[in-house]
């Protein structure tokens, strides 16, 4: 990914950027970098949702969920 990014800001975003630069004493680049870092922290990693309890119980039967013999009568 390129290290340089160009962005077109609407007037409201431009005013907010200018205000942050003035208040924080940072460069516009630093404000944008910190904004990206904060958004990344809020959304975290995109890991798949885990099924609660999956792989935590030992039945002693390695093919419990796939062998039709073990599934006979299940759910009735």
N, CA, C and O atoms as a Maestro MAE file, in Angstrom:
{
 s_m_m2io_version
 :::
 2.0.0
}

f_m_ct {
 s_m_title
 :::
 protein
 m_atom[304] {
  # First column is atom index #
  i_m_mmod_type
  r_m_x_coord
  r_m_y_coord
  r_m_z_coord
  i_m_residue_number
  s_m_chain_name
  s_m_pdb_residue_name
  s_m_pdb_atom_name
  i_m_atomic_number
  :::
  1 25 0.843 -1.180 0.000 1 A "UNK " " N  " 7
  2 3 0.000 0.000 0.000 1 A "UNK " " CA " 6
  3 2 0.887 1.241 0.000 1 A "UNK " " C  " 6
  4 15 1.929 1.280 0.656 1 A "UNK " " O  " 8
  5 25 0.459 2.244 -0.741 2 A "UNK " " N  " 7
  6 3 1.231 3.483 -0.807 2 A "UNK " " CA " 6
  7 2 1.237 4.185 0.543 2 A "UNK " " C  " 6
  8 15 0.286 4.089 1.319 2 A "UNK " " O  " 8
  9 25 2.324 4.889 0.801 3 A "UNK " " N  " 7
  10 3 2.437 5.625 2.061 3 A "UNK " " CA " 6
  11 2 1.738 6.978 1.987 3 A "UNK " " C  " 6
  12 15 1.407 7.566 3.017 3 A "UNK " " O  " 8
  13 25 1.515 7.470 0.776 4 A "UNK " " N  " 7
  14 3 0.861 8.768 0.610 4 A "UNK " " CA " 6
  15 2 -0.598 8.566 0.249 4 A "UNK " " C  " 6
  16 15 -0.946 7.702 -0.555 4 A "UNK " " O  " 8
  17 25 -1.445 9.383 0.861 5 A "UNK " " N  " 7
  18 3 -2.878 9.323 0.591 5 A "UNK " " CA " 6
  19 2 -3.365 10.725 0.275 5 A "UNK " " C  " 6
  20 15 -3.008 11.682 0.962 5 A "UNK " " O  " 8
  21 25 -4.172 10.846 -0.754 6 A "UNK " " N  " 7
  22 3 -4.815 12.120 -1.054 6 A "UNK " " CA " 6
  23 2 -6.288 11.961 -0.735 6 A "UNK " " C  " 6
  24 15 -6.902 10.947 -1.068 6 A "UNK " " O  " 8
  25 25 -6.846 12.963 -0.093 7 A "UNK " " N  " 7
  26 3 -8.259 12.896 0.263 7 A "UNK " " CA " 6
  27 2 -8.924 14.227 -0.032 7 A "UNK " " C  " 6
  28 15 -8.351 15.292 0.197 7 A "UNK " " O  " 8
  29 25 -10.126 14.150 -0.537 8 A "UNK " " N  " 7
  30 3 -10.937 15.359 -0.732 8 A "UNK " " CA " 6
  31 2 -11.858 15.470 0.466 8 A "UNK " " C  " 6
  32 15 -12.640 14.562 0.750 8 A "UNK " " O  " 8
  33 25 -11.760 16.572 1.154 9 A "UNK " " N  " 7
  34 3 -12.568 16.782 2.349 9 A "UNK " " CA " 6
  35 2 -13.708 17.737 2.042 9 A "UNK " " C  " 6
  36 15 -13.538 18.725 1.327 9 A "UNK " " O  " 8
  37 25 -14.866 17.427 2.590 10 A "UNK " " N  " 7
  38 3 -15.958 18.390 2.491 10 A "UNK " " CA " 6
  39 2 -15.641 19.547 3.438 10 A "UNK " " C  " 6
  40 15 -14.693 19.473 4.220 10 A "UNK " " O  " 8
  41 25 -16.412 20.582 3.367 11 A "UNK " " N  " 7
  42 3 -16.122 21.789 4.157 11 A "UNK " " CA " 6
  43 2 -16.110 21.486 5.651 11 A "UNK " " C  " 6
  44 15 -15.240 21.973 6.374 11 A "UNK " " O  " 8
  45 25 -17.048 20.702 6.111 12 A "UNK " " N  " 7
  46 3 -17.142 20.376 7.543 12 A "UNK " " CA " 6
  47 2 -15.906 19.611 8.031 12 A "UNK " " C  " 6
  48 15 -15.380 19.890 9.109 12 A "UNK " " O  " 8
  49 25 -15.455 18.649 7.230 13 A "UNK " " N  " 7
  50 3 -14.258 17.885 7.598 13 A "UNK " " CA " 6
  51 2 -13.016 18.759 7.559 13 A "UNK " " C  " 6
  52 15 -12.133 18.627 8.407 13 A "UNK " " O  " 8
  53 25 -12.944 19.649 6.581 14 A "UNK " " N  " 7
  54 3 -11.806 20.565 6.472 14 A "UNK " " CA " 6
  55 2 -11.728 21.476 7.687 14 A "UNK " " C  " 6
  56 15 -10.646 21.694 8.232 14 A "UNK " " O  " 8
  57 25 -12.863 22.008 8.114 15 A "UNK " " N  " 7
  58 3 -12.903 22.880 9.296 15 A "UNK " " CA " 6
  59 2 -12.480 22.093 10.534 15 A "UNK " " C  " 6
  60 15 -11.727 22.599 11.366 15 A "UNK " " O  " 8
  61 25 -12.964 20.854 10.655 16 A "UNK " " N  " 7
  62 3 -12.598 20.023 11.805 16 A "UNK " " CA " 6
  63 2 -11.098 19.736 11.806 16 A "UNK " " C  " 6
  64 15 -10.456 19.787 12.855 16 A "UNK " " O  " 8
  65 25 -10.541 19.437 10.638 17 A "UNK " " N  " 7
  66 3 -9.102 19.183 10.534 17 A "UNK " " CA " 6
  67 2 -8.310 20.423 10.931 17 A "UNK " " C  " 6
  68 15 -7.351 20.329 11.697 17 A "UNK " " O  " 8
  69 25 -8.702 21.571 10.419 18 A "UNK " " N  " 7
  70 3 -8.000 22.814 10.756 18 A "UNK " " CA " 6
  71 2 -8.083 23.110 12.252 18 A "UNK " " C  " 6
  72 15 -7.109 23.561 12.854 18 A "UNK " " O  " 8
  73 25 -9.240 22.857 12.845 19 A "UNK " " N  " 7
  74 3 -9.412 23.095 14.287 19 A "UNK " " CA " 6
  75 2 -8.509 22.162 15.094 19 A "UNK " " C  " 6
  76 15 -7.877 22.589 16.061 19 A "UNK " " O  " 8
  77 25 -8.449 20.890 14.695 20 A "UNK " " N  " 7
  78 3 -7.593 19.939 15.409 20 A "UNK " " CA " 6
  79 2 -6.113 20.300 15.268 20 A "UNK " " C  " 6
  80 15 -5.352 20.198 16.230 20 A "UNK " " O  " 8
  81 25 -5.712 20.718 14.083 21 A "UNK " " N  " 7
  82 3 -4.318 21.132 13.864 21 A "UNK " " CA " 6
  83 2 -3.982 22.302 14.778 21 A "UNK " " C  " 6
  84 15 -2.920 22.330 15.400 21 A "UNK " " O  " 8
  85 25 -4.890 23.265 14.854 22 A "UNK " " N  " 7
  86 3 -4.675 24.453 15.690 22 A "UNK " " CA " 6
  87 2 -4.657 24.089 17.172 22 A "UNK " " C  " 6
  88 15 -3.769 24.525 17.905 22 A "UNK " " O  " 8
  89 25 -5.628 23.294 17.619 23 A "UNK " " N  " 7
  90 3 -5.751 22.965 19.050 23 A "UNK " " CA " 6
  91 2 -4.628 22.057 19.543 23 A "UNK " " C  " 6
  92 15 -4.105 22.245 20.642 23 A "UNK " " O  " 8
  93 25 -4.264 21.078 18.727 24 A "UNK " " N  " 7
  94 3 -3.274 20.090 19.162 24 A "UNK " " CA " 6
  95 2 -1.846 20.476 18.804 24 A "UNK " " C  " 6
  96 15 -0.893 19.964 19.392 24 A "UNK " " O  " 8
  97 25 -1.701 21.367 17.852 25 A "UNK " " N  " 7
  98 3 -0.364 21.745 17.417 25 A "UNK " " CA " 6
  99 2 0.295 20.663 16.577 25 A "UNK " " C  " 6
  100 15 1.520 20.609 16.474 25 A "UNK " " O  " 8
  101 25 -0.508 19.812 15.986 26 A "UNK " " N  " 7
  102 3 0.004 18.729 15.146 26 A "UNK " " CA " 6
  103 2 -0.087 19.130 13.682 26 A "UNK " " C  " 6
  104 15 -0.766 20.090 13.318 26 A "UNK " " O  " 8
  105 25 0.616 18.365 12.854 27 A "UNK " " N  " 7
  106 3 0.486 18.559 11.409 27 A "UNK " " CA " 6
  107 2 -0.813 17.886 10.951 27 A "UNK " " C  " 6
  108 15 -1.327 16.998 11.631 27 A "UNK " " O  " 8
  109 25 -1.337 18.307 9.809 28 A "UNK " " N  " 7
  110 3 -2.528 17.632 9.291 28 A "UNK " " CA " 6
  111 2 -2.304 16.130 9.097 28 A "UNK " " C  " 6
  112 15 -3.214 15.330 9.321 28 A "UNK " " O  " 8
  113 25 -1.104 15.753 8.686 29 A "UNK " " N  " 7
  114 3 -0.798 14.328 8.500 29 A "UNK " " CA " 6
  115 2 -0.904 13.559 9.808 29 A "UNK " " C  " 6
  116 15 -1.434 12.449 9.845 29 A "UNK " " O  " 8
  117 25 -0.397 14.155 10.875 30 A "UNK " " N  " 7
  118 3 -0.451 13.473 12.169 30 A "UNK " " CA " 6
  119 2 -1.894 13.332 12.648 30 A "UNK " " C  " 6
  120 15 -2.267 12.300 13.207 30 A "UNK " " O  " 8
  121 25 -2.701 14.361 12.433 31 A "UNK " " N  " 7
  122 3 -4.112 14.284 12.825 31 A "UNK " " CA " 6
  123 2 -4.789 13.134 12.087 31 A "UNK " " C  " 6
  124 15 -5.531 12.359 12.691 31 A "UNK " " O  " 8
  125 25 -4.537 13.021 10.792 32 A "UNK " " N  " 7
  126 3 -5.142 11.942 10.001 32 A "UNK " " CA " 6
  127 2 -4.629 10.586 10.465 32 A "UNK " " C  " 6
  128 15 -5.412 9.646 10.602 32 A "UNK " " O  " 8
  129 25 -3.312 10.466 10.713 33 A "UNK " " N  " 7
  130 3 -2.751 9.190 11.182 33 A "UNK " " CA " 6
  131 2 -3.375 8.763 12.500 33 A "UNK " " C  " 6
  132 15 -3.730 7.598 12.674 33 A "UNK " " O  " 8
  133 25 -3.511 9.709 13.433 34 A "UNK " " N  " 7
  134 3 -4.118 9.389 14.731 34 A "UNK " " CA " 6
  135 2 -5.582 8.998 14.567 34 A "UNK " " C  " 6
  136 15 -6.075 8.109 15.262 34 A "UNK " " O  " 8
  137 25 -6.277 9.665 13.646 35 A "UNK " " N  " 7
  138 3 -7.670 9.307 13.379 35 A "UNK " " CA " 6
  139 2 -7.792 7.892 12.852 35 A "UNK " " C  " 6
  140 15 -8.676 7.146 13.273 35 A "UNK " " O  " 8
  141 25 -6.915 7.514 11.936 36 A "UNK " " N  " 7
  142 3 -6.924 6.148 11.397 36 A "UNK " " CA " 6
  143 2 -6.594 5.149 12.497 36 A "UNK " " C  " 6
  144 15 -7.221 4.093 12.586 36 A "UNK " " O  " 8
  145 25 -5.610 5.477 13.338 37 A "UNK " " N  " 7
  146 3 -5.229 4.576 14.429 37 A "UNK " " CA " 6
  147 2 -6.395 4.371 15.396 37 A "UNK " " C  " 6
  148 15 -6.654 3.248 15.829 37 A "UNK " " O  " 8
  149 25 -7.099 5.455 15.734 38 A "UNK " " N  " 7
  150 3 -8.236 5.350 16.652 38 A "UNK " " CA " 6
  151 2 -9.375 4.532 16.057 38 A "UNK " " C  " 6
  152 15 -9.989 3.723 16.753 38 A "UNK " " O  " 8
  153 25 -9.659 4.738 14.777 39 A "UNK " " N  " 7
  154 3 -10.706 3.940 14.134 39 A "UNK " " CA " 6
  155 2 -10.329 2.466 14.102 39 A "UNK " " C  " 6
  156 15 -11.173 1.601 14.333 39 A "UNK " " O  " 8
  157 25 -9.065 2.180 13.816 40 A "UNK " " N  " 7
  158 3 -8.610 0.789 13.795 40 A "UNK " " CA " 6
  159 2 -8.747 0.159 15.175 40 A "UNK " " C  " 6
  160 15 -9.105 -1.013 15.284 40 A "UNK " " O  " 8
  161 25 -8.467 0.919 16.227 41 A "UNK " " N  " 7
  162 3 -8.598 0.399 17.591 41 A "UNK " " CA " 6
  163 2 -10.062 0.156 17.946 41 A "UNK " " C  " 6
  164 15 -10.378 -0.800 18.654 41 A "UNK " " O  " 8
  165 25 -10.952 1.012 17.463 42 A "UNK " " N  " 7
  166 3 -12.387 0.851 17.753 42 A "UNK " " CA " 6
  167 2 -12.961 -0.382 17.081 42 A "UNK " " C  " 6
  168 15 -13.775 -1.096 17.667 42 A "UNK " " O  " 8
  169 25 -12.540 -0.631 15.858 43 A "UNK " " N  " 7
  170 3 -13.103 -1.744 15.113 43 A "UNK " " CA " 6
  171 2 -12.332 -3.033 15.318 43 A "UNK " " C  " 6
  172 15 -12.829 -4.103 14.970 43 A "UNK " " O  " 8
  173 25 -11.147 -2.961 15.865 44 A "UNK " " N  " 7
  174 3 -10.373 -4.155 16.177 44 A "UNK " " CA " 6
  175 2 -10.102 -5.009 14.956 44 A "UNK " " C  " 6
  176 15 -10.265 -4.579 13.814 44 A "UNK " " O  " 8
  177 25 -9.685 -6.223 15.230 45 A "UNK " " N  " 7
  178 3 -9.400 -7.141 14.137 45 A "UNK " " CA " 6
  179 2 -10.697 -7.763 13.653 45 A "UNK " " C  " 6
  180 15 -11.681 -7.834 14.388 45 A "UNK " " O  " 8
  181 25 -10.685 -8.204 12.431 46 A "UNK " " N  " 7
  182 3 -11.866 -8.822 11.850 46 A "UNK " " CA " 6
  183 2 -11.793 -10.331 12.017 46 A "UNK " " C  " 6
  184 15 -11.757 -11.082 11.042 46 A "UNK " " O  " 8
  185 25 -11.772 -10.754 13.260 47 A "UNK " " N  " 7
  186 3 -11.735 -12.191 13.484 47 A "UNK " " CA " 6
  187 2 -13.145 -12.750 13.374 47 A "UNK " " C  " 6
  188 15 -14.129 -12.056 13.627 47 A "UNK " " O  " 8
  189 25 -13.217 -14.000 12.998 48 A "UNK " " N  " 7
  190 3 -14.527 -14.634 12.873 48 A "UNK " " CA " 6
  191 2 -15.132 -14.841 14.243 48 A "UNK " " C  " 6
  192 15 -14.423 -15.011 15.235 48 A "UNK " " O  " 8
  193 25 -16.444 -14.827 14.286 49 A "UNK " " N  " 7
  194 3 -17.148 -15.081 15.536 49 A "UNK " " CA " 6
  195 2 -16.970 -16.551 15.896 49 A "UNK " " C  " 6
  196 15 -17.029 -17.429 15.035 49 A "UNK " " O  " 8
  197 25 -16.753 -16.796 17.173 50 A "UNK " " N  " 7
  198 3 -16.563 -18.169 17.636 50 A "UNK " " CA " 6
  199 2 -17.861 -18.707 18.213 50 A "UNK " " C  " 6
  200 15 -18.652 -17.968 18.799 50 A "UNK " " O  " 8
  201 25 -18.064 -19.989 18.040 51 A "UNK " " N  " 7
  202 3 -19.208 -20.654 18.643 51 A "UNK " " CA " 6
  203 2 -18.841 -20.939 20.092 51 A "UNK " " C  " 6
  204 15 -17.806 -21.545 20.371 51 A "UNK " " O  " 8
  205 25 -19.691 -20.501 21.011 52 A "UNK " " N  " 7
  206 3 -19.405 -20.683 22.430 52 A "UNK " " CA " 6
  207 2 -19.342 -22.172 22.745 52 A "UNK " " C  " 6
  208 15 -20.253 -22.930 22.413 52 A "UNK " " O  " 8
  209 25 -18.268 -22.572 23.381 53 A "UNK " " N  " 7
  210 3 -18.104 -23.961 23.802 53 A "UNK " " CA " 6
  211 2 -17.534 -24.879 22.743 53 A "UNK " " C  " 6
  212 15 -17.300 -26.056 23.018 53 A "UNK " " O  " 8
  213 25 -17.303 -24.378 21.539 54 A "UNK " " N  " 7
  214 3 -16.791 -25.225 20.474 54 A "UNK " " CA " 6
  215 2 -15.413 -25.763 20.845 54 A "UNK " " C  " 6
  216 15 -14.501 -25.005 21.174 54 A "UNK " " O  " 8
  217 25 -15.282 -27.067 20.785 55 A "UNK " " N  " 7
  218 3 -14.014 -27.715 21.070 55 A "UNK " " CA " 6
  219 2 -13.678 -27.812 22.542 55 A "UNK " " C  " 6
  220 15 -12.528 -28.093 22.880 55 A "UNK " " O  " 8
  221 25 -14.627 -27.592 23.430 56 A "UNK " " N  " 7
  222 3 -14.345 -27.584 24.862 56 A "UNK " " CA " 6
  223 2 -14.830 -28.843 25.581 56 A "UNK " " C  " 6
  224 15 -14.523 -29.050 26.755 56 A "UNK " " O  " 8
  225 25 -15.574 -29.665 24.887 57 A "UNK " " N  " 7
  226 3 -16.135 -30.842 25.538 57 A "UNK " " CA " 6
  227 2 -15.619 -32.098 24.853 57 A "UNK " " C  " 6
  228 15 -15.640 -32.194 23.626 57 A "UNK " " O  " 8
  229 25 -15.164 -33.045 25.632 58 A "UNK " " N  " 7
  230 3 -14.627 -34.284 25.085 58 A "UNK " " CA " 6
  231 2 -15.645 -35.402 25.282 58 A "UNK " " C  " 6
  232 15 -15.949 -35.783 26.413 58 A "UNK " " O  " 8
  233 25 -16.172 -35.926 24.171 59 A "UNK " " N  " 7
  234 3 -17.138 -37.020 24.254 59 A "UNK " " CA " 6
  235 2 -16.431 -38.367 24.221 59 A "UNK " " C  " 6
  236 15 -16.997 -39.394 24.596 59 A "UNK " " O  " 8
  237 25 -15.181 -38.341 23.762 60 A "UNK " " N  " 7
  238 3 -14.461 -39.595 23.616 60 A "UNK " " CA " 6
  239 2 -14.693 -40.237 22.256 60 A "UNK " " C  " 6
  240 15 -14.063 -41.244 21.932 60 A "UNK " " O  " 8
  241 25 -15.592 -39.664 21.456 61 A "UNK " " N  " 7
  242 3 -15.883 -40.186 20.119 61 A "UNK " " CA " 6
  243 2 -15.390 -39.174 19.089 61 A "UNK " " C  " 6
  244 15 -15.958 -38.088 18.978 61 A "UNK " " O  " 8
  245 25 -14.345 -39.507 18.336 62 A "UNK " " N  " 7
  246 3 -13.776 -38.538 17.410 62 A "UNK " " CA " 6
  247 2 -14.700 -38.168 16.248 62 A "UNK " " C  " 6
  248 15 -14.550 -37.095 15.664 62 A "UNK " " O  " 8
  249 25 -15.653 -39.040 15.904 63 A "UNK " " N  " 7
  250 3 -16.536 -38.771 14.768 63 A "UNK " " CA " 6
  251 2 -17.984 -38.562 15.210 63 A "UNK " " C  " 6
  252 15 -18.916 -38.906 14.483 63 A "UNK " " O  " 8
  253 25 -18.167 -38.001 16.395 64 A "UNK " " N  " 7
  254 3 -19.499 -37.865 16.984 64 A "UNK " " CA " 6
  255 2 -20.466 -37.079 16.095 64 A "UNK " " C  " 6
  256 15 -21.625 -37.474 15.967 64 A "UNK " " O  " 8
  257 25 -20.033 -36.002 15.492 65 A "UNK " " N  " 7
  258 3 -20.936 -35.160 14.711 65 A "UNK " " CA " 6
  259 2 -21.114 -35.586 13.275 65 A "UNK " " C  " 6
  260 15 -21.950 -35.010 12.580 65 A "UNK " " O  " 8
  261 25 -20.368 -36.573 12.790 66 A "UNK " " N  " 7
  262 3 -20.456 -36.936 11.381 66 A "UNK " " CA " 6
  263 2 -20.857 -38.387 11.142 66 A "UNK " " C  " 6
  264 15 -21.231 -38.740 10.024 66 A "UNK " " O  " 8
  265 25 -20.790 -39.218 12.145 67 A "UNK " " N  " 7
  266 3 -21.121 -40.629 11.975 67 A "UNK " " CA " 6
  267 2 -22.622 -40.818 12.191 67 A "UNK " " C  " 6
  268 15 -23.139 -40.520 13.268 67 A "UNK " " O  " 8
  269 25 -23.320 -41.313 11.166 68 A "UNK " " N  " 7
  270 3 -24.776 -41.475 11.239 68 A "UNK " " CA " 6
  271 2 -25.189 -42.392 12.379 68 A "UNK " " C  " 6
  272 15 -26.277 -42.240 12.935 68 A "UNK " " O  " 8
  273 25 -24.342 -43.330 12.726 69 A "UNK " " N  " 7
  274 3 -24.654 -44.241 13.830 69 A "UNK " " CA " 6
  275 2 -24.811 -43.461 15.139 69 A "UNK " " C  " 6
  276 15 -25.699 -43.760 15.937 69 A "UNK " " O  " 8
  277 25 -23.961 -42.474 15.355 70 A "UNK " " N  " 7
  278 3 -24.025 -41.683 16.586 70 A "UNK " " CA " 6
  279 2 -25.179 -40.678 16.561 70 A "UNK " " C  " 6
  280 15 -25.665 -40.260 17.612 70 A "UNK " " O  " 8
  281 25 -25.619 -40.292 15.354 71 A "UNK " " N  " 7
  282 3 -26.669 -39.279 15.217 71 A "UNK " " CA " 6
  283 2 -28.075 -39.873 15.174 71 A "UNK " " C  " 6
  284 15 -29.056 -39.130 15.139 71 A "UNK " " O  " 8
  285 25 -28.182 -41.179 15.174 72 A "UNK " " N  " 7
  286 3 -29.490 -41.831 15.109 72 A "UNK " " CA " 6
  287 2 -30.341 -41.399 16.304 72 A "UNK " " C  " 6
  288 15 -29.911 -41.538 17.449 72 A "UNK " " O  " 8
  289 25 -31.534 -40.882 16.052 73 A "UNK " " N  " 7
  290 3 -32.443 -40.466 17.112 73 A "UNK " " CA " 6
  291 2 -32.174 -39.074 17.656 73 A "UNK " " C  " 6
  292 15 -32.893 -38.612 18.540 73 A "UNK " " O  " 8
  293 25 -31.162 -38.404 17.150 74 A "UNK " " N  " 7
  294 3 -30.836 -37.061 17.644 74 A "UNK " " CA " 6
  295 2 -31.911 -36.070 17.211 74 A "UNK " " C  " 6
  296 15 -32.309 -36.061 16.046 74 A "UNK " " O  " 8
  297 25 -32.381 -35.246 18.125 75 A "UNK " " N  " 7
  298 3 -33.357 -34.211 17.818 75 A "UNK " " CA " 6
  299 2 -34.801 -34.675 17.841 75 A "UNK " " C  " 6
  300 15 -35.693 -33.920 17.455 75 A "UNK " " O  " 8
  301 25 -35.051 -35.885 18.279 76 A "UNK " " N  " 7
  302 3 -36.439 -36.375 18.341 76 A "UNK " " CA " 6
  303 2 -36.936 -36.352 19.751 76 A "UNK " " C  " 6
  304 15 -38.080 -36.727 20.009 76 A "UNK " " O  " 8
  :::
 }
 m_bond[303] {
  # First column is bond index #
  i_m_from
  i_m_to
  i_m_order
  :::
  1 1 2 1
  2 2 3 1
  3 3 4 2
  4 3 5 1
  5 5 6 1
  6 6 7 1
  7 7 8 2
  8 7 9 1
  9 9 10 1
  10 10 11 1
  11 11 12 2
  12 11 13 1
  13 13 14 1
  14 14 15 1
  15 15 16 2
  16 15 17 1
  17 17 18 1
  18 18 19 1
  19 19 20 2
  20 19 21 1
  21 21 22 1
  22 22 23 1
  23 23 24 2
  24 23 25 1
  25 25 26 1
  26 26 27 1
  27 27 28 2
  28 27 29 1
  29 29 30 1
  30 30 31 1
  31 31 32 2
  32 31 33 1
  33 33 34 1
  34 34 35 1
  35 35 36 2
  36 35 37 1
  37 37 38 1
  38 38 39 1
  39 39 40 2
  40 39 41 1
  41 41 42 1
  42 42 43 1
  43 43 44 2
  44 43 45 1
  45 45 46 1
  46 46 47 1
  47 47 48 2
  48 47 49 1
  49 49 50 1
  50 50 51 1
  51 51 52 2
  52 51 53 1
  53 53 54 1
  54 54 55 1
  55 55 56 2
  56 55 57 1
  57 57 58 1
  58 58 59 1
  59 59 60 2
  60 59 61 1
  61 61 62 1
  62 62 63 1
  63 63 64 2
  64 63 65 1
  65 65 66 1
  66 66 67 1
  67 67 68 2
  68 67 69 1
  69 69 70 1
  70 70 71 1
  71 71 72 2
  72 71 73 1
  73 73 74 1
  74 74 75 1
  75 75 76 2
  76 75 77 1
  77 77 78 1
  78 78 79 1
  79 79 80 2
  80 79 81 1
  81 81 82 1
  82 82 83 1
  83 83 84 2
  84 83 85 1
  85 85 86 1
  86 86 87 1
  87 87 88 2
  88 87 89 1
  89 89 90 1
  90 90 91 1
  91 91 92 2
  92 91 93 1
  93 93 94 1
  94 94 95 1
  95 95 96 2
  96 95 97 1
  97 97 98 1
  98 98 99 1
  99 99 100 2
  100 99 101 1
  101 101 102 1
  102 102 103 1
  103 103 104 2
  104 103 105 1
  105 105 106 1
  106 106 107 1
  107 107 108 2
  108 107 109 1
  109 109 110 1
  110 110 111 1
  111 111 112 2
  112 111 113 1
  113 113 114 1
  114 114 115 1
  115 115 116 2
  116 115 117 1
  117 117 118 1
  118 118 119 1
  119 119 120 2
  120 119 121 1
  121 121 122 1
  122 122 123 1
  123 123 124 2
  124 123 125 1
  125 125 126 1
  126 126 127 1
  127 127 128 2
  128 127 129 1
  129 129 130 1
  130 130 131 1
  131 131 132 2
  132 131 133 1
  133 133 134 1
  134 134 135 1
  135 135 136 2
  136 135 137 1
  137 137 138 1
  138 138 139 1
  139 139 140 2
  140 139 141 1
  141 141 142 1
  142 142 143 1
  143 143 144 2
  144 143 145 1
  145 145 146 1
  146 146 147 1
  147 147 148 2
  148 147 149 1
  149 149 150 1
  150 150 151 1
  151 151 152 2
  152 151 153 1
  153 153 154 1
  154 154 155 1
  155 155 156 2
  156 155 157 1
  157 157 158 1
  158 158 159 1
  159 159 160 2
  160 159 161 1
  161 161 162 1
  162 162 163 1
  163 163 164 2
  164 163 165 1
  165 165 166 1
  166 166 167 1
  167 167 168 2
  168 167 169 1
  169 169 170 1
  170 170 171 1
  171 171 172 2
  172 171 173 1
  173 173 174 1
  174 174 175 1
  175 175 176 2
  176 175 177 1
  177 177 178 1
  178 178 179 1
  179 179 180 2
  180 179 181 1
  181 181 182 1
  182 182 183 1
  183 183 184 2
  184 183 185 1
  185 185 186 1
  186 186 187 1
  187 187 188 2
  188 187 189 1
  189 189 190 1
  190 190 191 1
  191 191 192 2
  192 191 193 1
  193 193 194 1
  194 194 195 1
  195 195 196 2
  196 195 197 1
  197 197 198 1
  198 198 199 1
  199 199 200 2
  200 199 201 1
  201 201 202 1
  202 202 203 1
  203 203 204 2
  204 203 205 1
  205 205 206 1
  206 206 207 1
  207 207 208 2
  208 207 209 1
  209 209 210 1
  210 210 211 1
  211 211 212 2
  212 211 213 1
  213 213 214 1
  214 214 215 1
  215 215 216 2
  216 215 217 1
  217 217 218 1
  218 218 219 1
  219 219 220 2
  220 219 221 1
  221 221 222 1
  222 222 223 1
  223 223 224 2
  224 223 225 1
  225 225 226 1
  226 226 227 1
  227 227 228 2
  228 227 229 1
  229 229 230 1
  230 230 231 1
  231 231 232 2
  232 231 233 1
  233 233 234 1
  234 234 235 1
  235 235 236 2
  236 235 237 1
  237 237 238 1
  238 238 239 1
  239 239 240 2
  240 239 241 1
  241 241 242 1
  242 242 243 1
  243 243 244 2
  244 243 245 1
  245 245 246 1
  246 246 247 1
  247 247 248 2
  248 247 249 1
  249 249 250 1
  250 250 251 1
  251 251 252 2
  252 251 253 1
  253 253 254 1
  254 254 255 1
  255 255 256 2
  256 255 257 1
  257 257 258 1
  258 258 259 1
  259 259 260 2
  260 259 261 1
  261 261 262 1
  262 262 263 1
  263 263 264 2
  264 263 265 1
  265 265 266 1
  266 266 267 1
  267 267 268 2
  268 267 269 1
  269 269 270 1
  270 270 271 1
  271 271 272 2
  272 271 273 1
  273 273 274 1
  274 274 275 1
  275 275 276 2
  276 275 277 1
  277 277 278 1
  278 278 279 1
  279 279 280 2
  280 279 281 1
  281 281 282 1
  282 282 283 1
  283 283 284 2
  284 283 285 1
  285 285 286 1
  286 286 287 1
  287 287 288 2
  288 287 289 1
  289 289 290 1
  290 290 291 1
  291 291 292 2
  292 291 293 1
  293 293 294 1
  294 294 295 1
  295 295 296 2
  296 295 297 1
  297 297 298 1
  298 298 299 1
  299 299 300 2
  300 299 301 1
  301 301 302 1
  302 302 303 1
  303 303 304 2
  :::
 }
}
